Amino acid sequence: MNLPRRAFTRWLPRTLRTRLLLILGAGLLLAHGLSFALLFEERADATRSMMLRNLYEDIPVSVALLENLPADQRSEWIPRLERRTYRYLLRPAQAGTPLSTSRSRQVTGLIDDALGREYTLRPRAVSIEPERYEVELTLHDGQLLTIEVTPSLMPLARWLPWVLVAQGALLLICVGVAVRLATGPLAQLAKAAEHMDPAGNGAPLPQDGPWEVAQAASALNLLQTRVATHVAERTQILAAISHDLQTPITRLRLRAEALEATAEQEKMLSDIDQLSLLVREGLSYARSASVTLGPAVRLDMAAFLESVVADYQDAGRAVVLSTRGSASHDTHPQVLRRILQNLIDNALNYAGDVETRLRIDEAERIHIDVLDRGPGIPPEQLENVVKPFQRLEPSRCRGTGGTGLGLAIAQQLTQALGGALRLSNRDGGGLQATIELNSPSSSNVQHNGASC
């Protein structure tokens, strides 16, 4: 049962708006065409009935008139007796074939009935397309009279096709407006849901539009409240655990430092440092999921990156900056600084030296790249490494990569800024981490390449 449905939906457009336009537009145009086809069929029936009635009433009068006119005056009256679908000819019928259509036989029988079967009729078909047949009879004085019949519908008015086109266009316009009214709130709802803040700090979704859309917005608002509550509870739990663990960790450190300096003491202190780091990073990850952003400020991105890189250079770390333009952007400096620090620290742990780069794409979106020449990441692991506690090796020691929360925190903070974090392997080895800031409307961009 599912195979025919899948085969059918595979050929449909992907967007709901286009599908509705296609289905409703085709359905209405088909119904419109069917109604006009029925109208034309009724018009043909009416025309046929009118022709038969006129024949039945007109032919006896015309033949009687010709019978009573002198032979030399009949030719003058013939044009006056002509009608749209039949006329009278004072000549023998043309050579033809026997009647082959039911309509021609019906018309001939009607003529015979109208004349009271007083004359011997000799009908023959002289043309098939267009249909034309002649019925020959002999008047009382021996004059041959031929009735030429050419059945046809009433001609269409010249303006009728234009009316049909206008009606079809009006139908499509109405369908387009109806589909837009139906799908517009859904698109707005999807866009608002995409930017839903897990911390619950965002504005609630507007509960207007059609009843179904309002119900969906209400459900999403309720979901956002529940998610925010859950995140807040998780943060409070982790904060409480972190606070409670600080005291025993400190006591462990003091006791370990009081021991004799041995290899075992060094290992114990290393474990304590790792435990303390894990608690701090876990709390940082929980807080990053519910970060509260204040008002955005206008930031000179090139100058901001210079200050971040300068801090590392002052500490003797191999971090350089190259810029390919200058840009100012409305953002949150502290959050962006934390993202860059996490990415740079991660690159330093694996590569030892790092390059940061500011660039602007064709759509004037701002990109900040953090590049290294480390071992890189297997392509199948690029999406997993941004998940919490995901690392490429099973150990958790500082020398092989920390707790596995740095990239996860960077990703959550980037999403909080309305941007995206993308990881990719570099040609020649190494990793490229890119922060994409998705607010070109609030950015002033200049392409004037510089480097430091």
C-alpha positions as CSV (number, residue, x, y, z in Angstrom):
1,M,0.0,0.0,0.0
2,N,2.9,2.4,0.7
3,L,4.7,1.8,-2.6
4,P,2.1,3.6,-4.8
5,R,1.9,6.4,-2.3
6,R,5.6,6.9,-2.2
7,A,5.9,6.7,-6.0
8,F,3.2,9.4,-6.2
9,T,4.6,11.7,-3.6
10,R,8.1,11.4,-5.1
11,W,6.9,13.4,-8.1
12,L,5.3,16.1,-6.0
13,P,7.2,19.3,-5.2
14,R,8.9,19.4,-1.9
15,T,7.2,22.5,-0.4
16,L,3.7,22.4,0.9
17,R,2.8,25.8,-0.8
18,T,3.8,24.4,-4.2
19,R,1.9,21.2,-3.6
20,L,-1.3,23.0,-2.6
21,L,-0.9,25.4,-5.6
22,L,-0.5,22.4,-7.9
23,I,-3.3,20.3,-6.5
24,L,-5.9,23.1,-6.0
25,G,-5.0,24.9,-9.2
26,A,-5.2,21.7,-11.3
27,G,-8.5,20.7,-9.5
28,L,-10.2,24.0,-10.0
29,L,-9.0,24.3,-13.6
30,L,-10.2,20.8,-14.3
31,A,-13.6,21.5,-12.7
32,H,-13.8,24.8,-14.6
33,G,-13.0,23.0,-17.9
34,L,-15.5,20.3,-17.2
35,S,-18.3,22.9,-16.5
36,F,-17.6,24.6,-19.8
37,A,-17.5,21.3,-21.6
38,L,-21.0,20.5,-20.2
39,L,-22.1,24.0,-21.2
40,F,-20.9,23.5,-24.7
41,E,-22.6,20.1,-24.9
42,E,-25.8,21.7,-23.7
43,R,-25.3,24.4,-26.3
44,A,-24.9,21.8,-29.0
45,D,-28.1,20.0,-28.0
46,A,-30.0,23.3,-27.9
47,T,-28.6,24.2,-31.4
48,R,-29.6,20.8,-32.8
49,S,-33.1,21.0,-31.3
50,M,-33.5,24.5,-32.7
51,M,-32.4,23.5,-36.2
52,L,-34.7,20.5,-36.2
53,R,-37.7,22.6,-35.1
54,N,-36.9,25.3,-37.7
55,L,-36.6,22.6,-40.3
56,Y,-40.0,21.1,-39.4
57,E,-41.7,24.5,-39.4
58,D,-39.9,26.2,-42.3
59,I,-39.6,23.5,-45.0
60,P,-43.3,23.0,-45.6
61,V,-43.9,26.7,-46.0
62,S,-40.9,27.2,-48.3
63,V,-41.8,24.2,-50.5
64,A,-45.4,25.3,-50.7
65,L,-44.3,28.8,-51.6
66,L,-42.1,27.5,-54.4
67,E,-44.9,25.2,-55.7
68,N,-47.2,28.2,-56.0
69,L,-44.7,30.6,-57.7
70,P,-44.3,30.7,-61.4
71,A,-41.1,28.8,-62.5
72,D,-39.4,32.0,-63.7
73,Q,-39.8,33.7,-60.3
74,R,-38.6,30.9,-58.1
75,S,-34.9,31.9,-58.5
76,E,-35.6,35.3,-57.1
77,W,-37.1,33.9,-53.9
78,I,-34.5,31.2,-53.3
79,P,-32.0,33.6,-51.5
80,R,-34.8,34.9,-49.2
81,L,-35.6,31.3,-48.0
82,E,-31.9,30.5,-47.1
83,R,-31.1,29.8,-43.4
84,R,-27.8,29.4,-41.6
85,T,-27.8,25.6,-41.7
86,Y,-29.8,24.8,-44.8
87,R,-30.7,26.4,-48.2
88,Y,-32.7,25.6,-51.3
89,L,-31.2,25.0,-54.7
90,L,-33.0,24.7,-58.1
91,R,-30.8,21.9,-59.4
92,P,-30.3,18.2,-59.0
93,A,-28.4,16.9,-56.0
94,Q,-24.7,16.3,-56.4
95,A,-23.3,12.9,-56.7
96,G,-22.6,11.4,-53.3
97,T,-22.9,8.4,-51.1
98,P,-25.8,7.0,-49.0
99,L,-26.3,8.7,-45.7
100,S,-24.1,7.2,-43.0
101,T,-24.8,9.2,-39.8
102,S,-27.8,9.0,-37.5
103,R,-28.2,12.7,-37.6
104,S,-28.4,12.9,-41.4
105,R,-31.0,10.1,-41.4
106,Q,-32.9,11.9,-38.6
107,V,-33.0,15.2,-40.5
108,T,-34.1,13.4,-43.7
109,G,-36.9,11.7,-41.8
110,L,-38.0,15.0,-40.3
111,I,-38.1,16.6,-43.7
112,D,-40.3,13.7,-45.0
113,D,-42.6,14.1,-42.1
114,A,-42.9,17.8,-42.4
115,L,-43.8,17.5,-46.1
116,G,-46.5,14.9,-45.2
117,R,-44.6,12.2,-47.2
118,E,-46.0,13.9,-50.3
119,Y,-42.6,13.8,-52.2
120,T,-40.1,11.1,-52.9
121,L,-36.9,12.2,-51.2
122,R,-33.5,11.2,-52.7
123,P,-30.9,12.0,-50.0
124,R,-27.1,11.6,-50.4
125,A,-24.0,12.7,-48.5
126,V,-21.7,14.9,-50.5
127,S,-19.1,15.8,-47.8
128,I,-18.0,14.2,-44.5
129,E,-15.8,16.9,-43.1
130,P,-17.5,19.3,-42.8
131,E,-20.7,17.4,-42.8
132,R,-22.9,18.2,-45.8
133,Y,-25.7,16.3,-47.4
134,E,-28.4,17.1,-50.0
135,V,-32.0,16.0,-50.2
136,E,-33.5,16.0,-53.7
137,L,-37.2,16.1,-54.5
138,T,-39.4,16.9,-57.6
139,L,-42.0,19.6,-57.5
140,H,-45.4,19.0,-59.0
141,D,-44.4,20.8,-62.3
142,G,-41.3,18.6,-62.7
143,Q,-38.8,21.2,-61.3
144,L,-36.0,19.6,-59.3
145,L,-35.5,21.1,-55.9
146,T,-32.5,20.3,-53.6
147,I,-32.3,21.0,-49.9
148,E,-28.7,21.4,-48.9
149,V,-28.1,20.8,-45.2
150,T,-24.9,21.8,-43.4
151,P,-25.3,21.2,-39.6
152,S,-23.1,23.4,-37.4
153,L,-23.0,24.9,-33.9
154,M,-23.7,28.5,-33.3
155,P,-20.4,30.4,-33.8
156,L,-18.6,31.4,-30.6
157,A,-18.2,35.1,-29.8
158,R,-14.7,36.4,-30.2
159,W,-14.6,37.6,-26.6
160,L,-15.4,34.2,-25.2
161,P,-11.9,32.7,-25.2
162,W,-10.6,35.8,-23.5
163,V,-13.2,35.4,-20.8
164,L,-12.1,31.8,-20.3
165,V,-8.5,32.9,-20.0
166,A,-9.4,35.7,-17.5
167,Q,-11.5,33.3,-15.4
168,G,-8.7,30.8,-15.3
169,A,-6.2,33.5,-14.3
170,L,-8.6,34.7,-11.6
171,L,-9.0,31.1,-10.3
172,L,-5.2,30.7,-10.1
173,I,-4.8,34.1,-8.3
174,C,-7.5,33.1,-5.8
175,V,-5.8,29.8,-5.2
176,G,-2.5,31.5,-4.8
177,V,-3.9,33.9,-2.2
178,A,-5.7,31.1,-0.3
179,V,-2.5,29.0,-0.3
180,R,-0.4,31.9,0.9
181,L,-2.9,32.7,3.7
182,A,-2.8,29.0,4.7
183,T,1.0,28.3,4.5
184,G,2.3,31.8,5.5
185,P,1.6,31.3,9.2
186,L,3.1,27.9,9.0
187,A,6.4,29.3,7.5
188,Q,6.4,32.0,10.2
189,L,5.8,29.4,12.9
190,A,8.6,27.2,11.6
191,K,11.0,30.2,11.5
192,A,10.1,31.2,15.0
193,A,10.4,27.6,16.3
194,E,13.9,27.4,14.6
195,H,15.1,30.3,16.8
196,M,13.4,29.1,19.9
197,D,15.6,29.8,22.9
198,P,16.1,26.7,25.2
199,A,16.7,29.1,28.1
200,G,13.2,30.6,27.7
201,N,14.6,34.1,27.2
202,G,13.1,34.5,23.7
203,A,9.8,36.1,22.9
204,P,6.9,33.6,22.8
205,L,5.6,32.6,19.4
206,P,2.6,34.7,18.2
207,Q,-0.6,32.8,18.7
208,D,-2.5,34.4,15.8
209,G,-3.5,33.2,12.3
210,P,-5.7,30.2,11.6
211,W,-7.0,28.2,14.6
212,E,-4.7,25.2,13.8
213,V,-1.6,27.4,13.6
214,A,-2.5,29.2,16.8
215,Q,-2.9,25.8,18.5
216,A,0.5,24.7,17.2
217,A,2.1,28.0,18.4
218,S,0.5,27.5,21.8
219,A,1.9,24.0,22.0
220,L,5.4,25.2,21.0
221,N,5.2,28.0,23.6
222,L,4.3,25.4,26.3
223,L,7.1,23.2,25.0
224,Q,9.6,26.1,25.2
225,T,8.5,26.7,28.8
226,R,9.0,23.0,29.7
227,V,12.4,22.9,28.0
228,A,13.5,26.1,29.8
229,T,12.3,24.7,33.1
230,H,14.2,21.4,32.4
231,V,17.4,23.3,31.4
232,A,17.2,25.5,34.5
233,E,16.7,22.5,36.7
234,R,19.7,20.8,35.1
235,T,21.8,23.9,35.5
236,Q,20.8,24.2,39.2
237,I,21.6,20.5,39.8
238,L,25.0,20.8,38.1
239,A,25.8,24.0,39.9
240,A,24.9,22.5,43.2
241,I,27.0,19.4,42.5
242,S,29.9,21.6,41.4
243,H,29.6,23.7,44.5
244,D,29.4,20.7,46.7
245,L,32.4,19.0,45.0
246,Q,34.7,22.0,45.3
247,T,35.2,21.5,49.1
248,P,36.2,17.8,49.0
249,I,38.3,18.4,45.9
250,T,40.1,21.2,47.7
251,R,40.6,18.9,50.8
252,L,42.0,16.2,48.5
253,R,44.4,18.6,46.9
254,L,45.7,19.8,50.3
255,R,46.1,16.3,51.6
256,A,47.9,15.2,48.4
257,E,50.2,18.1,48.6
258,A,51.1,17.3,52.2
259,L,52.2,13.8,51.1
260,E,55.8,13.0,50.3
261,A,56.8,14.0,46.8
262,T,56.7,10.8,44.9
263,A,55.4,9.5,41.6
264,E,52.2,8.4,43.2
265,Q,51.6,11.9,44.6
266,E,52.1,13.4,41.1
267,K,49.6,11.0,39.7
268,M,47.1,11.8,42.5
269,L,47.5,15.6,41.9
270,S,47.0,15.0,38.1
271,D,43.8,13.1,38.8
272,I,42.6,15.8,41.2
273,D,43.3,18.5,38.5
274,Q,41.4,16.5,35.9
275,L,38.4,16.0,38.3
276,S,38.4,19.7,39.0
277,L,38.5,20.5,35.3
278,L,35.7,18.1,34.6
279,V,33.4,19.7,37.2
280,R,34.1,23.2,35.9
281,E,33.6,22.2,32.2
282,G,30.4,20.3,33.0
283,L,29.0,23.4,34.7
284,S,30.1,25.6,31.8
285,Y,28.3,23.3,29.4
286,A,25.1,23.4,31.4
287,R,25.3,27.2,31.6
288,S,26.0,27.5,27.8
289,A,22.6,25.7,27.2
290,S,20.8,28.5,29.0
291,V,23.0,31.5,28.5
292,T,21.3,34.8,29.1
293,L,22.3,37.4,26.5
294,G,22.1,41.1,27.2
295,P,21.8,43.8,24.6
296,A,24.0,43.3,21.6
297,V,26.7,45.9,20.9
298,R,28.3,47.0,17.7
299,L,31.7,45.3,17.4
300,D,34.6,45.9,15.1
301,M,35.3,42.2,14.2
302,A,38.9,42.7,13.0
303,A,39.9,44.7,16.2
304,F,38.1,42.1,18.3
305,L,40.0,39.2,16.8
306,E,43.3,41.2,17.2
307,S,42.7,41.5,20.9
308,V,41.9,37.8,21.3
309,V,45.0,36.8,19.4
310,A,47.1,39.3,21.2
311,D,46.2,37.7,24.5
312,Y,47.5,34.3,23.3
313,Q,50.6,35.9,21.8
314,D,51.4,37.6,25.1
315,A,51.2,34.2,26.8
316,G,53.7,32.8,24.3
317,R,51.2,30.7,22.3
318,A,51.6,30.3,18.5
319,V,48.4,32.0,17.4
320,V,48.4,34.3,14.3
321,L,45.6,36.4,12.7
322,S,44.9,37.0,9.0
323,T,42.0,39.2,7.9
324,R,40.4,39.5,4.5
325,G,38.2,42.5,5.2
326,S,36.8,44.5,8.0
327,A,33.3,44.3,9.4
328,S,31.2,45.6,12.2
329,H,28.6,43.4,13.7
330,D,25.9,43.5,16.4
331,T,26.9,40.7,18.8
332,H,27.8,39.8,22.4
333,P,31.6,40.1,22.8
334,Q,32.0,38.0,25.9
335,V,30.1,35.0,24.4
336,L,32.0,35.3,21.1
337,R,35.3,35.5,23.0
338,R,34.5,32.3,24.9
339,I,33.7,30.5,21.6
340,L,37.0,31.6,20.1
341,Q,38.9,30.6,23.2
342,N,37.4,27.1,23.2
343,L,38.2,26.6,19.5
344,I,41.7,28.0,19.8
345,D,42.5,26.0,22.9
346,N,41.2,22.8,21.2
347,A,43.4,23.5,18.2
348,L,46.5,24.3,20.3
349,N,46.0,21.0,22.2
350,Y,46.2,19.0,19.0
351,A,48.4,21.1,16.7
352,G,50.5,23.5,18.7
353,D,50.0,26.5,16.4
354,V,46.8,28.1,15.2
355,E,45.8,30.6,12.5
356,T,42.6,32.6,12.8
357,R,41.0,34.3,9.9
358,L,38.2,36.8,9.3
359,R,36.4,36.6,5.9
360,I,33.2,37.7,4.3
361,D,31.3,35.6,1.8
362,E,29.2,36.6,-1.3
363,A,26.1,37.0,0.9
364,E,28.0,39.4,3.2
365,R,27.9,36.9,6.0
366,I,30.8,37.1,8.5
367,H,32.9,34.0,9.0
368,I,35.6,33.5,11.6
369,D,37.9,30.5,10.8
370,V,40.2,28.8,13.3
371,L,42.7,26.7,11.4
372,D,45.4,24.2,12.5
373,R,47.7,21.6,10.9
374,G,46.9,18.9,13.5
375,P,45.7,15.3,12.7
376,G,42.2,16.4,11.7
377,I,39.1,14.5,12.3
378,P,37.8,11.4,10.4
379,P,34.9,12.6,8.2
380,E,32.4,10.3,9.8
381,Q,33.2,11.8,13.2
382,L,32.8,15.5,12.2
383,E,29.2,15.7,13.5
384,N,29.8,13.6,16.6
385,V,32.7,15.6,18.1
386,V,30.5,18.6,18.9
387,K,28.4,16.4,21.1
388,P,29.2,16.5,24.9
389,F,31.9,14.1,26.1
390,Q,32.7,12.9,22.5
391,R,36.4,12.5,21.9
392,L,38.5,10.7,19.3
393,E,40.4,8.7,22.0
394,P,39.0,7.0,25.1
395,S,41.3,8.7,27.6
396,R,40.3,12.0,29.3
397,C,43.7,13.3,30.3
398,R,44.6,16.9,29.6
399,G,47.4,16.1,27.3
400,T,45.1,14.2,24.8
401,G,42.3,16.6,24.6
402,G,40.6,17.5,27.9
403,T,37.0,16.6,28.8
404,G,35.4,16.5,25.4
405,L,33.2,19.5,26.2
406,G,35.0,22.4,24.5
407,L,33.5,22.0,21.1
408,A,30.1,21.2,22.5
409,I,30.2,24.4,24.5
410,A,31.4,26.4,21.5
411,Q,28.5,25.0,19.4
412,Q,25.8,25.8,22.0
413,L,27.1,29.4,22.4
414,T,27.3,29.9,18.7
415,Q,23.7,28.8,18.3
416,A,22.8,31.2,21.2
417,L,24.3,34.0,19.0
418,G,22.1,32.9,16.1
419,G,25.0,31.5,14.2
420,A,26.4,28.1,13.2
421,L,29.6,26.2,13.9
422,R,31.0,24.1,11.1
423,L,33.9,21.7,11.1
424,S,35.8,20.5,8.1
425,N,39.2,18.9,7.3
426,R,41.8,21.0,5.5
427,D,43.6,20.1,2.3
428,G,47.0,18.9,3.4
429,G,45.9,18.0,6.9
430,G,44.5,19.8,9.8
431,L,41.1,21.1,10.9
432,Q,39.1,24.2,10.1
433,A,36.5,25.4,12.5
434,T,34.2,28.1,11.1
435,I,31.9,30.4,13.1
436,E,29.2,31.7,10.8
437,L,27.3,34.8,12.0
438,N,23.9,34.9,10.3
439,S,22.9,38.5,10.6
440,P,24.0,40.3,7.5
441,S,21.3,42.9,7.9
442,S,22.9,44.1,11.1
443,S,26.5,44.1,9.8
444,N,28.6,46.7,8.0
445,V,31.1,44.9,5.7
446,Q,34.1,46.2,3.9
447,H,36.4,44.1,1.8
448,N,39.8,45.6,2.1
449,G,42.2,42.7,2.8
450,A,44.7,43.1,5.6
451,S,46.8,40.8,7.8
452,C,48.8,40.8,11.0
